[in-house]
Amino acid sequence: MPSHYAGNAQQGAALDAYIKLWRAAHLVEAGANRHLADYDLTTSQFAVLEAVYHLGPLSQRQLGHKILRSSGNLTMVIDNLEKAGLVRRERNITDRRVMNVTLEQAGRTLIERVLPPHVAGIVDVFAGLSESELAQLATLTRKLGLSLSGVTG
């Protein structure tokens, strides 16, 4: 549904792109993460497990930056993962004020079981686009993200 805002052409184009991007992003997220409920995981819990699995132990601040979550939300997510025996908090050796989040073996086993269907779900979500369209989408969304973060390149 296009915007009905009675602005100039630039405003109309920006609003139209925003609406389409917002709707597509929500559908992509829902489609790609639908299977997580089968594993009793929220999107945020999966994101923490996946980040620590691929990057190794991370501080809560690093995790928040990586998965785009606030520290308040992340504290609860990590608490729940820790209660489930999937992660543990450990003091950083070089800065004792920092707690790193590390995978427990149960967390590693779970993420290794969840990743293949997760990747398959993402492939399914983007099945309507050709390889060149996927590359174009990746380029444009990266450009948009970098411009919003103040990074060039």
MDTraj code that builds the backbone (N, CA, C; nanometers):
import mdtraj as md
import numpy as np

residues = "MET PRO SER HIS TYR ALA GLY ASN ALA GLN GLN GLY ALA ALA LEU ASP ALA TYR ILE LYS LEU TRP ARG ALA ALA HIS LEU VAL GLU ALA GLY ALA ASN ARG HIS LEU ALA ASP TYR ASP LEU THR THR SER GLN PHE ALA VAL LEU GLU ALA VAL TYR HIS LEU GLY PRO LEU SER GLN ARG GLN LEU GLY HIS LYS ILE LEU ARG SER SER GLY ASN LEU THR MET VAL ILE ASP ASN LEU GLU LYS ALA GLY LEU VAL ARG ARG GLU ARG ASN ILE THR ASP ARG ARG VAL MET ASN VAL THR LEU GLU GLN ALA GLY ARG THR LEU ILE GLU ARG VAL LEU PRO PRO HIS VAL ALA GLY ILE VAL ASP VAL PHE ALA GLY LEU SER GLU SER GLU LEU ALA GLN LEU ALA THR LEU THR ARG LYS LEU GLY LEU SER LEU SER GLY VAL THR GLY".split()
xyz = np.array([
    [0.0848, -0.1172, 0.0000],
    [0.0000, 0.0000, 0.0000],
    [0.0889, 0.1228, 0.0000],
    [0.0765, 0.2092, -0.1004],
    [0.1590, 0.3294, -0.1053],
    [0.1137, 0.4303, -0.0006],
    [0.2013, 0.5248, 0.0259],
    [0.1698, 0.6309, 0.1206],
    [0.0692, 0.7271, 0.0592],
    [-0.0176, 0.7805, 0.1410],
    [-0.1141, 0.8805, 0.0950],
    [-0.0729, 1.0195, 0.1411],
    [0.0497, 1.0330, 0.1866],
    [0.1018, 1.1607, 0.2317],
    [0.1141, 1.2547, 0.1122],
    [0.0637, 1.3754, 0.1275],
    [0.0614, 1.4718, 0.0163],
    [0.1868, 1.5589, 0.0182],
    [0.3014, 1.4963, 0.0041],
    [0.4263, 1.5719, 0.0035],
    [0.4836, 1.5801, -0.1365],
    [0.6091, 1.6224, -0.1445],
    [0.6750, 1.6331, -0.2744],
    [0.7209, 1.4947, -0.3228],
    [0.7785, 1.4899, -0.4419],
    [0.8182, 1.3621, -0.5022],
    [0.9233, 1.2891, -0.4181],
    [1.0205, 1.3621, -0.3628],
    [1.1247, 1.2993, -0.2810],
    [1.0638, 1.2376, -0.1547],
    [0.9715, 1.3102, -0.0908],
    [0.9063, 1.2584, 0.0282],
    [0.8226, 1.1347, -0.0057],
    [0.7505, 1.1402, -0.1156],
    [0.6684, 1.0267, -0.1575],
    [0.7526, 0.9032, -0.1868],
    [0.8648, 0.9231, -0.2558],
    [0.9532, 0.8109, -0.2882],
    [1.0135, 0.7503, -0.1615],
    [1.0567, 0.8354, -0.0681],
    [1.1157, 0.7864, 0.0574],
    [1.0118, 0.7109, 0.1395],
    [0.8912, 0.7654, 0.1508],
    [0.7860, 0.6976, 0.2266],
    [0.7477, 0.5648, 0.1627],
    [0.7383, 0.5620, 0.0310],
    [0.7042, 0.4394, -0.0404],
    [0.8111, 0.3324, -0.0160],
    [0.9382, 0.3704, -0.0250],
    [1.0479, 0.2762, -0.0011],
    [1.0470, 0.2282, 0.1444],
    [1.0224, 0.3212, 0.2362],
    [1.0196, 0.2861, 0.3785],
    [0.9099, 0.1834, 0.4071],
    [0.7908, 0.2084, 0.3582],
    [0.6780, 0.1183, 0.3821],
    [0.7081, -0.0203, 0.3262],
    [0.7610, -0.0254, 0.2060],
    [0.7920, -0.1549, 0.1436],
    [0.9037, -0.2274, 0.2173],
    [1.0081, -0.1535, 0.2572],
    [1.1184, -0.2136, 0.3313],
    [1.0713, -0.2646, 0.4669],
    [0.9914, -0.1858, 0.5370],
    [0.9428, -0.2230, 0.6699],
    [0.8576, -0.3493, 0.6618],
    [0.7653, -0.3528, 0.5684],
    [0.6789, -0.4711, 0.5546],
    [0.7592, -0.5949, 0.5139],
    [0.8484, -0.5773, 0.4186],
    [0.9297, -0.6912, 0.3745],
    [1.0174, -0.7411, 0.4890],
    [1.0767, -0.6504, 0.5656],
    [1.1637, -0.6896, 0.6771],
    [1.0870, -0.7714, 0.7806],
    [0.9661, -0.7300, 0.8092],
    [0.8864, -0.8049, 0.9072],
    [0.8480, -0.9430, 0.8545],
    [0.8149, -0.9519, 0.7269],
    [0.7814, -1.0822, 0.6681],
    [0.9039, -1.1728, 0.6601],
    [1.0190, -1.1150, 0.6262],
    [1.1438, -1.1920, 0.6213],
    [1.1767, -1.2455, 0.7605],
    [1.1688, -1.1592, 0.8616],
    [1.2000, -1.2022, 0.9980],
    [1.1061, -1.3134, 1.0432],
    [0.9779, -1.2960, 1.0196],
    [0.8804, -1.3984, 1.0601],
    [0.9063, -1.5300, 0.9872],
    [0.9306, -1.5235, 0.8578],
    [0.9542, -1.6447, 0.7795],
    [1.0827, -1.7148, 0.8160],
    [1.1877, -1.6384, 0.8381],
    [1.3191, -1.6974, 0.8672],
    [1.3266, -1.7530, 1.0091],
    [1.2458, -1.7001, 1.0998],
    [1.2564, -1.7397, 1.2406],
    [1.1393, -1.8241, 1.2903],
    [1.0483, -1.8581, 1.2024],
    [0.9285, -1.9334, 1.2398],
    [0.9635, -2.0646, 1.3121],
    [1.0659, -2.1322, 1.2676],
    [1.1037, -2.2631, 1.3228],
    [1.1636, -2.2564, 1.4626],
    [1.2035, -2.1377, 1.5090],
    [1.2707, -2.1274, 1.6389],
    [1.1807, -2.1726, 1.7538],
    [1.0506, -2.1551, 1.7397],
    [0.9572, -2.1997, 1.8438],
    [0.9655, -2.3512, 1.8630],
    [0.9998, -2.4234, 1.7576],
    [1.0147, -2.5692, 1.7680],
    [1.1266, -2.6076, 1.8644],
    [1.2182, -2.5155, 1.8881],
    [1.3325, -2.5390, 1.9761],
    [1.3203, -2.4593, 2.1064],
    [1.2028, -2.4017, 2.1295],
    [1.1777, -2.3180, 2.2482],
    [1.2760, -2.2014, 2.2579],
    [1.3065, -2.1405, 2.1440],
    [1.3965, -2.0258, 2.1397],
    [1.3234, -1.9029, 2.0880],
    [1.3565, -1.7882, 2.1453],
    [1.3113, -1.6619, 2.0885],
    [1.4139, -1.6177, 1.9843],
    [1.3778, -1.5197, 1.9063],
    [1.4711, -1.4662, 1.8070],
    [1.5967, -1.4124, 1.8750],
    [1.5800, -1.3424, 1.9866],
    [1.6958, -1.2869, 2.0588],
    [1.7836, -1.3967, 2.1167],
    [1.7231, -1.5019, 2.1711],
    [1.8024, -1.6122, 2.2251],
    [1.8826, -1.6801, 2.1147],
    [1.8177, -1.7036, 2.0007],
    [1.8888, -1.7633, 1.8880],
    [2.0043, -1.6731, 1.8453],
    [1.9799, -1.5426, 1.8382],
    [2.0837, -1.4491, 1.7941],
    [2.2041, -1.4528, 1.8870],
    [2.1816, -1.4617, 2.0176],
    [2.2929, -1.4712, 2.1132],
    [2.3696, -1.6003, 2.0915],
    [2.2984, -1.7127, 2.0837],
    [2.3649, -1.8417, 2.0638],
    [2.4453, -1.8434, 1.9341],
    [2.3857, -1.7917, 1.8284],
    [2.4522, -1.7911, 1.6980],
    [2.5763, -1.7025, 1.6997],
    [2.5668, -1.5848, 1.7604],
    [2.6811, -1.4927, 1.7653],
    [2.7967, -1.5535, 1.8444],
    [2.7671, -1.6089, 1.9615],
    [2.8730, -1.6666, 2.0443],
    [2.9295, -1.7934, 1.9794],
    [2.8454, -1.8684, 1.9115],
    [2.8908, -1.9884, 1.8399],
    [2.9927, -1.9516, 1.7322],
    [2.9615, -1.8478, 1.6534],
    [3.0494, -1.8118, 1.5420],
    [3.1655, -1.7214, 1.5816],
    [3.1484, -1.6381, 1.6835],
    [3.2509, -1.5394, 1.7174],
    [3.3276, -1.5705, 1.8447],
    [3.2803, -1.6665, 1.9223],
    [3.3446, -1.6965, 2.0496],
    [3.2866, -1.6094, 2.1598],
    [3.3429, -1.6189, 2.2804],
    [3.2911, -1.5430, 2.3940],
    [3.2854, -1.3933, 2.3633],
    [3.1725, -1.3327, 2.4012],
    [3.1502, -1.1900, 2.3794],
    [3.0939, -1.1273, 2.5055],
    [3.1282, -1.0012, 2.5283],
    [3.0684, -0.9289, 2.6403],
    [2.9241, -0.8935, 2.6049],
    [2.8481, -0.8584, 2.7060],
    [2.7091, -0.8203, 2.6823],
    [2.7014, -0.6986, 2.5898],
    [2.7929, -0.6054, 2.6056],
    [2.7961, -0.4871, 2.5189],
    [2.8228, -0.5271, 2.3735],
    [2.9204, -0.6156, 2.3534],
    [2.9504, -0.6627, 2.2180],
    [2.8314, -0.7361, 2.1581],
    [2.7666, -0.8197, 2.2385],
    [2.6494, -0.8923, 2.1909],
    [2.5372, -0.7962, 2.1516],
    [2.5115, -0.6982, 2.2362],
    [2.4069, -0.6006, 2.2069],
    [2.4323, -0.5284, 2.0762],
    [2.5565, -0.4898, 2.0546],
    [2.5931, -0.4223, 1.9293],
    [2.5775, -0.5171, 1.8104],
    [2.6177, -0.6409, 1.8279],
    [2.6157, -0.7384, 1.7192],
    [2.4733, -0.7766, 1.6793],
    [2.3856, -0.7950, 1.7776],
    [2.2508, -0.8429, 1.7455],
    [2.1452, -0.7337, 1.7562],
    [2.1875, -0.6094, 1.7752],
    [2.0986, -0.4934, 1.7765],
    [1.9909, -0.5024, 1.8840],
    [2.0332, -0.5311, 2.0069],
    [1.9411, -0.5374, 2.1201],
    [1.9930, -0.4471, 2.2318],
    [1.9018, -0.3943, 2.3125],
    [1.9404, -0.3103, 2.4254],
    [1.9991, -0.3959, 2.5364],
    [2.0795, -0.3350, 2.6217],
    [2.1434, -0.4119, 2.7286],
    [2.0392, -0.4643, 2.8274],
    [1.9317, -0.3894, 2.8518],
    [1.8264, -0.4353, 2.9419],
    [1.7590, -0.5609, 2.8905],
    [1.7253, -0.5613, 2.7628],
    [1.6634, -0.6786, 2.7013],
    [1.7609, -0.7955, 2.7009],
    [1.8860, -0.7656, 2.6722],
    [1.9879, -0.8703, 2.6620],
    [2.0147, -0.9374, 2.7960],
    [2.0083, -0.8618, 2.9043],
    [2.0290, -0.9198, 3.0370],
    [1.9275, -1.0305, 3.0621],
    [1.8019, -1.0046, 3.0325],
    [1.6979, -1.1047, 3.0523],
    [1.7187, -1.2248, 2.9594],
    [1.7553, -1.1991, 2.8346],
    [1.7782, -1.3068, 2.7379],
    [1.8914, -1.3965, 2.7868],
    [2.0013, -1.3376, 2.8285],
    [2.1163, -1.4147, 2.8758],
    [2.0828, -1.4877, 3.0051],
    [2.0087, -1.4221, 3.0962],
    [1.9645, -1.4889, 3.2190],
    [1.8890, -1.6175, 3.1854],
    [1.7956, -1.6080, 3.0913],
    [1.7149, -1.7249, 3.0543],
    [1.7988, -1.8340, 2.9874],
    [1.8932, -1.7938, 2.9027],
    [1.9822, -1.8924, 2.8401],
    [2.0708, -1.9596, 2.9445],
    [2.1132, -1.8814, 3.0425],
    [2.1982, -1.9359, 3.1490],
    [2.1181, -2.0344, 3.2352],
    [1.9941, -1.9989, 3.2695],
    [1.9083, -2.0888, 3.3481],
    [1.8838, -2.2200, 3.2746],
    [1.8767, -2.2137, 3.1422],
    [1.8545, -2.3334, 3.0611],
    [1.9831, -2.4143, 3.0405],
    [2.0955, -2.3632, 3.0914],
    [2.2221, -2.4354, 3.0784],
    [2.2852, -2.4249, 2.9407],
    [2.2473, -2.3217, 2.8636],
    [2.2980, -2.3078, 2.7265],
    [2.4200, -2.2172, 2.7178],
    [2.4306, -2.1201, 2.8093],
    [2.5461, -2.0300, 2.8133],
    [2.5879, -2.0125, 2.9591],
    [2.7059, -1.9548, 2.9763],
    [2.7516, -1.9158, 3.1097],
    [2.8215, -1.7804, 3.0976],
    [2.8201, -1.7093, 3.2066],
    [2.8923, -1.5824, 3.2146],
    [3.0263, -1.6089, 3.2827],
    [3.1314, -1.5489, 3.2267],
    [3.2654, -1.5623, 3.2843],
    [3.3300, -1.4248, 3.2886],
    [3.4048, -1.3984, 3.3932],
    [3.4782, -1.2717, 3.4027],
    [3.5849, -1.2668, 3.2943],
    [3.5964, -1.1503, 3.2307],
    [3.7001, -1.1275, 3.1318],
    [3.8349, -1.1266, 3.2041],
    [3.9304, -1.1972, 3.1498],
    [4.0622, -1.2098, 3.2141],
    [4.1341, -1.0757, 3.2193],
    [4.1233, -0.9961, 3.1146],
    [4.1968, -0.8695, 3.1090],
    [4.1223, -0.7524, 3.1727],
    [3.9894, -0.7614, 3.1852],
    [3.9111, -0.6556, 3.2488],
    [3.8037, -0.7211, 3.3345],
    [3.8299, -0.7315, 3.4629],
    [3.7418, -0.8051, 3.5533],
    [3.6042, -0.7415, 3.5687],
    [3.5863, -0.6191, 3.5196],
    [3.4534, -0.5549, 3.5243],
    [3.3599, -0.6134, 3.4193],
    [3.4165, -0.6793, 3.3187],
    [3.3399, -0.7286, 3.2037],
    [3.3096, -0.8770, 3.2197],
    [3.1844, -0.9105, 3.1931],
    [3.1429, -1.0512, 3.1923],
    [3.1252, -1.0947, 3.0470],
    [3.1945, -1.2013, 3.0089],
    [3.1791, -1.2578, 2.8755],
    [3.0753, -1.3693, 2.8790],
    [3.0016, -1.3814, 2.7710],
    [2.9037, -1.4886, 2.7552],
    [2.9693, -1.5973, 2.6707],
    [2.9675, -1.7195, 2.7229],
    [3.0316, -1.8346, 2.6601],
    [2.9297, -1.9462, 2.6445],
    [2.9413, -2.0215, 2.5359],
    [2.8513, -2.1348, 2.5150],
    [2.8859, -2.2513, 2.6058],
    [2.7836, -2.3116, 2.6622],
    [2.7977, -2.4413, 2.7285],
    [2.7847, -2.5474, 2.6194],
    [2.8209, -2.6709, 2.6501],
    [2.8101, -2.7773, 2.5497],
    [2.6651, -2.7937, 2.5026],
    [2.5689, -2.7807, 2.5930],
    [2.4271, -2.7926, 2.5533],
    [2.3886, -2.6828, 2.4549],
    [2.4445, -2.5629, 2.4728],
    [2.4185, -2.4532, 2.3796],
    [2.4797, -2.4793, 2.2441],
    [2.6008, -2.5331, 2.2436],
    [2.6688, -2.5669, 2.1174],
    [2.5899, -2.6750, 2.0433],
    [2.5465, -2.7765, 2.1160],
    [2.4691, -2.8843, 2.0547],
    [2.3387, -2.8294, 1.9953],
    [2.2718, -2.7432, 2.0712],
    [2.1448, -2.6873, 2.0237],
    [2.1646, -2.6008, 1.8998],
    [2.2623, -2.5118, 1.9013],
    [2.2806, -2.4222, 1.7860],
    [2.3222, -2.5020, 1.6631],
    [2.3985, -2.6069, 1.6817],
    [2.4368, -2.6916, 1.5676],
    [2.3163, -2.7668, 1.5106],
    [2.2163, -2.7923, 1.5946],
    [2.0934, -2.8568, 1.5481],
    [1.9992, -2.7553, 1.4811],
    [1.9986, -2.6316, 1.5300],
    [1.9062, -2.5285, 1.4808],
    [1.9559, -2.4625, 1.3522],
    [2.0862, -2.4486, 1.3354],
    [2.1399, -2.3745, 1.2203],
    [2.0981, -2.4289, 1.0839],
    [2.1051, -2.5583, 1.0585],
    [2.0654, -2.6050, 0.9244],
    [1.9212, -2.5686, 0.8861],
    [1.8203, -2.5914, 0.9724],
    [1.6859, -2.5486, 0.9321],
    [1.6723, -2.3967, 0.9256],
    [1.7514, -2.3254, 1.0049],
    [1.7480, -2.1792, 0.9995],
    [1.7969, -2.1298, 0.8633],
    [1.9090, -2.1840, 0.8199],
    [1.9625, -2.1465, 0.6888],
    [1.8643, -2.1850, 0.5785],
    [1.8044, -2.3032, 0.5887],
    [1.7053, -2.3461, 0.4892],
    [1.5863, -2.2500, 0.4863],
    [1.5435, -2.2032, 0.6033],
    [1.4341, -2.1066, 0.6097],
    [1.4691, -1.9748, 0.5429],
    [1.5919, -1.9309, 0.5604],
    [1.6360, -1.8063, 0.4966],
    [1.6412, -1.8237, 0.3450],
    [1.6918, -1.9363, 0.3006],
    [1.6949, -1.9640, 0.1562],
    [1.5525, -1.9612, 0.1011],
    [1.4582, -2.0226, 0.1717],
    [1.3183, -2.0232, 0.1284],
    [1.2603, -1.8819, 0.1218],
    [1.2919, -1.7999, 0.2220],
    [1.2407, -1.6628, 0.2268],
    [1.2834, -1.5845, 0.1024],
    [1.4057, -1.6072, 0.0569],
    [1.4584, -1.5308, -0.0563],
    [1.4455, -1.6047, -0.1897],
    [1.3712, -1.7131, -0.1926],
    [1.3577, -1.7937, -0.3142],
    [1.2953, -1.7159, -0.4300],
    [1.2198, -1.6119, -0.4016],
    [1.1560, -1.5336, -0.5074],
    [1.2495, -1.4372, -0.5788],
    [1.3752, -1.4292, -0.5343],
    [1.4720, -1.3384, -0.5959],
    [1.5813, -1.4186, -0.6664],
    [1.6272, -1.3653, -0.7786],
    [1.7397, -1.4277, -0.8492],
    [1.8698, -1.3958, -0.7758],
    [1.9785, -1.4623, -0.8159],
    [2.1089, -1.4348, -0.7542],
    [2.1493, -1.2891, -0.7720],
    [2.1257, -1.2338, -0.8912],
    [2.1631, -1.0940, -0.9136],
    [2.0746, -0.9996, -0.8321],
    [1.9471, -1.0344, -0.8142],
    [1.8595, -0.9513, -0.7313],
    [1.9002, -0.9584, -0.5841],
    [1.9410, -1.0771, -0.5385],
    [1.9909, -1.0906, -0.4018],
    [2.1159, -1.0051, -0.3810],
    [2.2045, -1.0072, -0.4782],
    [2.3267, -0.9263, -0.4694],
    [2.2922, -0.7778, -0.4681],
    [2.1982, -0.7380, -0.5504],
    [2.1559, -0.5975, -0.5542],
    [2.0916, -0.5573, -0.4216],
    [2.0061, -0.6437, -0.3667],
    [1.9432, -0.6169, -0.2379],
    [2.0487, -0.6034, -0.1287],
    [2.1454, -0.6939, -0.1278],
    [2.2528, -0.6886, -0.0280],
    [2.3318, -0.5593, -0.0392],
    [2.3616, -0.5179, -0.1603],
    [2.4370, -0.3942, -0.1821],
    [2.3582, -0.2729, -0.1335],
    [2.2319, -0.2660, -0.1697],
    [2.1492, -0.1508, -0.1320],
    [2.1248, -0.1446, 0.0192],
    [2.0957, -0.2579, 0.0807],
    [2.0700, -0.2549, 0.2251],
    [2.1984, -0.2249, 0.3027],
    [2.3123, -0.2725, 0.2537],
    [2.4399, -0.2386, 0.3179],
    [2.4661, -0.0894, 0.3054],
    [2.4441, -0.0355, 0.1887],
    [2.4642, 0.1080, 0.1659],
    [2.3747, 0.1895, 0.2581],
    [2.2497, 0.1500, 0.2707],
    [2.1566, 0.2199, 0.3587],
    [2.2023, 0.2098, 0.5032],
    [2.2382, 0.0902, 0.5471],
    [2.2843, 0.0710, 0.6843],
    [2.4091, 0.1515, 0.7160],
    [2.5041, 0.1519, 0.6251],
    [2.6264, 0.2294, 0.6462],
    [2.5981, 0.3786, 0.6516],
    [2.5088, 0.4263, 0.5654],
    [2.4791, 0.5698, 0.5662],
    [2.4103, 0.6106, 0.6962],
    [2.3282, 0.5234, 0.7507],
    [2.2590, 0.5539, 0.8757],
    [2.3522, 0.5444, 0.9959],
    [2.4551, 0.4619, 0.9881],
    [2.5490, 0.4481, 1.0991],
    [2.6613, 0.5497, 1.0909],
    [2.6659, 0.6269, 0.9822],
    [2.7707, 0.7279, 0.9658],
    [2.9002, 0.6728, 0.9128],
    [2.8994, 0.5462, 0.8685],
    [3.0178, 0.4838, 0.8124],
    [3.0120, 0.4995, 0.6618],
    [3.1252, 0.5271, 0.6005],
    [3.1295, 0.5365, 0.4548],
    [3.1986, 0.4144, 0.3982],
    [3.1647, 0.3810, 0.2751],
    [3.2344, 0.2709, 0.2112],
    [3.1432, 0.1583, 0.1873],
])
top = md.Topology()
chain = top.add_chain()
for i, resn in enumerate(residues, 1):
    res = top.add_residue(resn, chain, resSeq=i)
    for name in ("N", "CA", "C"):
        top.add_atom(name, md.element.get_by_symbol(name[0]), res)
traj = md.Trajectory(xyz[None], top)
